[in-house]
């Protein structure tokens, strides 16, 4: 059934037949009922909207969203990731160059010049990443400790409210502030964990077959050094330098797994320590002292 309209006696506008005018608010009793064909449509309070059919966005067109994307993994600094990639490349070039020395023979002069170039860059990038690893470890420990303290404080406050010592509004006032800070700490900790994981295993993203190939090449070069010295192809001094570098390179393949196992054991110990404190087995002073000792061990890994 079509809606009926009448003329408002006060403002003279065509309005729906209700008790009051939607424009001037006057009562509509006695207004003139309009015929359907003569009814004037009321003025819309909604701005005109031009409808257009949905068009598929071209694949190569970048559309900026007003909302941030939800990421399952924290976004890392691209400069930091590029430094890791550059370190990997120069490190791999070193191993391949050493393999060429043993396989096809290169003059010691040419080999040393190129090898020094790669070594300098590996050392520079290694120092930069080590500084970042130390700083990230310290930041991780601080934020982890702060999150643990906030979690413990929130639990303590909840218990005090539950037993009636404090009013519930004390918990209600604090919860939103605590949650916002704890959520921020959790995001930071996740980012730092990912950062430290990459720093502790810079070869971790290399394909397994490539990693095995590089390791095999390093072992073969290491075994060939004494023979090259005997044959007079390289000096004893260069041989000792390469032996040290190749041994360090081989350690990179084993170290990450050993570090992860040790770190996981220490973190399990830290969780056990927190439980012991919460049940009252140890005092706060003992808890803080033992926690600091465990975190120091983790930072030294």
Beta strands, then each sheet from edge to edge (+ up, - down):
strand 1: 5-7
strand 2: 14-16
strand 3: 32-33
sheet 1: 2+ 1- 3+
end
